[in-house]
Amino acid sequence: MNRNVMKYSLSFILLFIIGKVLTAQNFTVTGTVINAETGAAVEFANIGIEGTYLGTASDMDGNFEIKLSEALLEKQISISAVGYKSKVYQVREWSKKDGLMIQLAPVNYGISEINVAAKSKIGYGIIRTAAHLITDNYIVQPYTYRCYMRTVTNMNGKSFMDEAIVLLTDSKGYGERSFAEAYQNIHYRIVQNNPHRKVALLKEGLTFMDDLISWDIVRNPGNILSVESMNDFEVNVEGETALDGDSVWVLSYDCQKPDVQNAGDPQLTTYKGKIWVTQENNKVLKNSFEATRIGASRHGNSFYVSKENATPLKYKVETHYKRKDGKLALNSVQYLQEESNGQETAVYLKVVEVEAYDNRITGRQYYNGDDKNEGFWNKYKRPE
């Protein structure tokens, strides 16, 4: 190759590279760093681009401003402060945002060595922080859960099993938690049915889906994560353990006066349980509780029952969460109901897949009287 041609070619490539760097678009990001537990400003928090000398710090009010470039989009930006757990984001996540609200979880030290009163105070802080970090830790975009549901009823020495495949959609994702918002945006439809016999009565075709949905405590209000009613609970740190590969706190709670706001049901007489929260970023991995209700409604526990001649209904619930593309999503809900006549009902809802949002699923299918698709169920592999 002619030397002059080679020289001009190299010069062109060099100019092209320099041009790309010089034309990389700069942008400015502003935000505020706050305590995830209390909402107070975190002053002098360090905000820095990892692997570079670029960075800034929050002021006395927790506010910061940092200039970034598209050339840094693949790098990570770290936020840290003394007494708080650090957070790491990819610069790309900040490229089209402004007015960011960064919540840092406070570090809790030496739980096993402190007294009961202090443990209780720390327990409230852990749960309050978990509630404030829901949008950081769980999927916030619209989604569809493809679920397997199994209901086993034991009565008079006989056992019956019904199965179904349910598509559950949420047009908002995890974040805003109100009863009206949840009802408007969460829908479900039964797409495959496997009843133990053909449904003859209305009661036999009713599902437990509304109850199961409400026990996704991260998505719905009326539980221990409802910050506005958290003082209605006695909370204690029971200890520390490992769950699903994470170090977690195990906290117990007991609601003294259950109602709609703190327990999701105005007819509960007892409501207590345990919650497992990760020590890193306060993610709820598991929740279990047991409750006593004034009576059972044929339409489910979300319906009112007259106190007159009502017999107590006891039930237990356990909810698990799992990771999905770096965020957490619902994994399963297990429900065990014991009635005074000796009938026992166990319901298991398992999320087998988190799929793209399906806007064709509208409304809620309270009644399920569809026939069985033999071909589908003969081939279907049940989840554990």
Secondary structure, DSSP 8 states (H G I E B T S, - for coil): --HHHHHHHHHHHHHHHHHHHHTS-EEEEEEEEEETTT--B-TT-EEEETTSS-EEE--TTSEEEEEEEGGGTTSEEEEE-TTB--EEEEGGGGTT--SEEEEE-B----GGGS-HHHHHHHHHHHHHHHHHTHHHHB--S-EEEEEEEEEEEEETTEEEEEEEEEEEEESS-SS---HHHHHHHEEEEEEEEE-SS---SHHHHB-SHHHHHHT-TTTSSSSTT-GGGGGGEEEEEEEEEEETTEEEEEEEEEESS--HHHHS-TTEEEEEEEEEEETTT--EEEEEEEEEES---TT-TTS---STT---EEEEEEEEEEEETTEEEEEEEEEEEE-TTS-EEEEEEEEEEEE---TT--SB--B------HHHHHH-----
